[in-house]
Amino acid sequence: MDITEIRVHLRNEEKLKAFVTITVESCFVVRNMKIIQGNKGLILCMPSRKLADGNYKDIAHPITMEFRKFLEDKVMAAYQEELKRSGGKAPLPGSHPDDE
């Protein structure tokens, strides 16, 4: 399986560092992944929805640890490249990548 495109939309918020969209083999898209600043570093969060009880459930997620690591490595590398390209500047809070 090949990730053919990774789009990183930097954020200027305390914990939310970026929204990420990936394309798999030029035929399947996953939107609204998030890069979050956690207590021990950056975390890649899968797209999720809020349940009636207030908890969140992932909509899409890796099944194996090997694929999760592969995906995290690719996305974090793209995030670092986008930071370099933008000079570390992100848009102001409140705008969302789907608004573009």
C-alpha positions in Angstrom: 0.0 0.0 0.0 1.3 3.4 -1.0 0.5 6.8 0.4 0.5 8.9 -2.8 -0.2 12.3 -1.2 0.0 13.9 2.2 -1.4 17.4 2.6 -0.5 19.2 5.9 -2.5 22.3 6.9 -0.5 24.0 9.8 -2.5 25.4 12.7 -1.6 28.2 15.1 -3.1 26.8 18.2 -1.7 25.7 21.6 -2.3 21.9 21.1 -3.5 21.5 17.6 -0.5 21.8 15.3 -2.0 20.6 12.0 -4.8 19.0 10.1 -3.7 16.3 7.7 -5.2 14.7 4.6 -3.8 11.6 3.1 -4.5 9.9 -0.3 -3.9 6.1 -0.6 -2.9 4.8 -4.0 -4.4 7.8 -5.7 -7.9 6.4 -5.0 -8.8 6.7 -1.3 -8.7 9.9 0.8 -8.7 10.2 4.6 -9.4 13.8 5.9 -9.3 15.4 9.3 -6.4 13.6 10.8 -4.8 15.9 13.4 -1.3 16.4 14.7 -1.6 17.3 18.4 1.0 18.4 20.9 0.7 15.8 23.7 2.6 15.6 27.0 5.3 13.5 25.5 5.5 15.0 22.0 3.5 15.1 18.8 0.7 12.7 18.3 -1.1 11.7 15.1 -4.9 11.5 15.9 -7.2 9.7 13.5 -10.5 11.3 12.4 -13.2 10.7 15.0 -16.7 11.6 15.9 -18.3 12.5 19.3 -20.7 9.9 20.7 -23.8 10.7 22.7 -22.0 9.8 25.9 -19.3 12.4 25.2 -16.6 10.0 24.2 -14.9 10.0 20.8 -14.7 7.1 18.4 -12.2 6.9 15.5 -13.9 6.8 12.1 -10.8 5.4 10.3 -7.7 4.0 11.8 -4.8 1.6 11.1 -5.4 -2.0 12.0 -1.8 -3.1 12.6 1.0 -1.5 14.6 3.3 -1.8 11.5 1.0 0.3 9.4 0.4 2.8 12.2 4.2 3.3 12.5 4.5 3.6 8.7 1.7 6.2 8.5 3.0 8.2 11.5 6.5 8.3 10.1 5.3 9.5 6.7 2.9 12.1 8.2 5.4 13.4 10.7 8.0 13.8 7.9 5.5 15.7 5.8 4.7 17.9 8.8 8.4 18.7 9.4 8.8 19.6 5.7 5.7 21.9 5.8 7.1 23.6 8.9 10.4 24.2 7.0 8.6 25.4 3.8 6.4 27.8 5.7 9.2 29.1 8.0 7.1 27.7 11.0 4.3 30.1 10.3 0.7 28.8 10.5 -2.6 30.5 9.8 -4.5 32.3 12.5 -6.9 30.2 14.7 -10.4 29.8 13.4 -9.7 28.9 9.8 -10.1 25.3 8.7 -8.4 23.6 5.7 -11.8 22.6 4.2 -12.5 26.4 4.0 -9.8 26.7 1.3 
